[in-house]
Amino acid sequence: MKEGIHPNYRDVCFVDLSNGNQFIIRSCAPTKETIKLDDGRELPLFKLETSSESHPFYTGTQKSVDTMGGRVEKFRNRYARVGK
């Protein structure tokens, strides 16, 4: 393989900022910060706004869109005949 053309593929610690959950996976994500783990390793740190641990779709706290005054139901009634 040629030298210098491949991305830096290494272990990276991803941190969910909304709940503090951490997970380590291999990634090429660019990082500027590092984090020292409990086992003594120092890894690049990538901060996430949300992950599967905090996203409403995965946690089951998803809100229904139809709670906004029946807008979805009005739309379905109005365009029910168009698809047939």
Phi, psi and omega per residue, in radians:
M1 nan 2.612 3.121
K2 -1.293 2.527 3.108
E3 -1.415 2.480 2.990
G4 1.433 0.057 -3.126
I5 -1.874 -0.163 -3.093
H6 -1.679 2.534 3.131
P7 -1.213 2.806 3.137
N8 -1.390 1.670 -3.087
Y9 -1.668 1.969 -3.038
R10 -2.623 3.008 3.052
D11 -1.202 2.329 3.125
V12 -2.299 2.410 3.084
C13 -1.639 2.078 3.084
F14 -1.739 2.314 -3.125
V15 -2.116 2.216 3.067
D16 -1.447 2.004 -3.066
L17 -1.221 -0.390 -3.090
S18 -1.361 -0.467 -3.140
N19 -2.373 -0.019 3.079
G20 1.423 0.092 3.139
N21 -1.140 2.383 3.126
Q22 -2.084 2.484 2.986
F23 -2.562 2.623 -3.065
I24 -2.026 2.173 3.045
I25 -2.445 2.877 3.078
R26 -1.445 2.387 -3.058
S27 -2.742 2.836 3.031
C28 -1.835 0.155 -3.074
A29 -1.035 2.308 3.128
P30 -1.279 2.335 -3.128
T31 -2.359 2.673 3.074
K32 -2.022 -0.345 -3.091
E33 -1.850 2.793 3.049
T34 -2.236 2.843 3.122
I35 -2.384 2.456 3.090
K36 -1.699 2.141 -3.100
L37 -1.536 2.955 -3.131
D38 -1.106 -0.515 -3.116
D39 -1.475 0.071 3.059
G40 1.694 -0.175 3.131
R41 -1.322 2.566 3.040
E42 -1.993 2.054 -3.060
L43 -2.099 2.725 3.005
P44 -1.099 2.533 -3.078
L45 -1.963 2.275 3.066
F46 -2.153 2.115 -3.089
K47 -1.645 2.315 3.132
L48 -1.986 2.523 3.047
E49 -1.275 -0.676 -3.137
T50 -2.632 2.692 3.078
S51 -2.441 -3.029 -3.140
S52 -1.160 -0.323 3.106
E53 -1.328 -0.384 -3.073
S54 -2.167 -0.150 -3.105
H55 -1.273 2.337 -3.093
P56 -0.997 -0.556 -3.136
F57 -1.116 -0.719 -3.088
Y58 -1.478 -0.451 -3.103
T59 -1.538 -0.224 3.117
G60 1.485 0.200 3.119
T61 -1.780 0.458 -3.104
Q62 -1.208 2.386 3.127
K63 -1.601 2.557 3.116
S64 -1.377 2.419 3.124
V65 -1.243 -0.445 -3.047
D66 -1.326 -0.005 3.109
T67 -1.385 0.061 -3.098
M68 -1.663 0.832 3.065
G69 1.417 0.429 3.085
G70 1.315 0.438 -3.095
R71 -1.100 -0.700 -3.127
V72 -1.132 -0.742 3.140
E73 -1.133 -0.689 3.091
K74 -1.092 -0.720 3.130
F75 -1.114 -0.809 -3.140
R76 -1.077 -0.710 3.123
N77 -1.148 -0.709 -3.065
R78 -1.196 -0.695 -3.051
Y79 -1.910 0.381 -3.135
A80 -1.126 -0.641 -3.071
R81 -1.405 -0.339 -3.046
V82 -1.162 -0.679 -3.090
G83 -1.335 -0.162 -3.072
K84 -1.644 nan nan
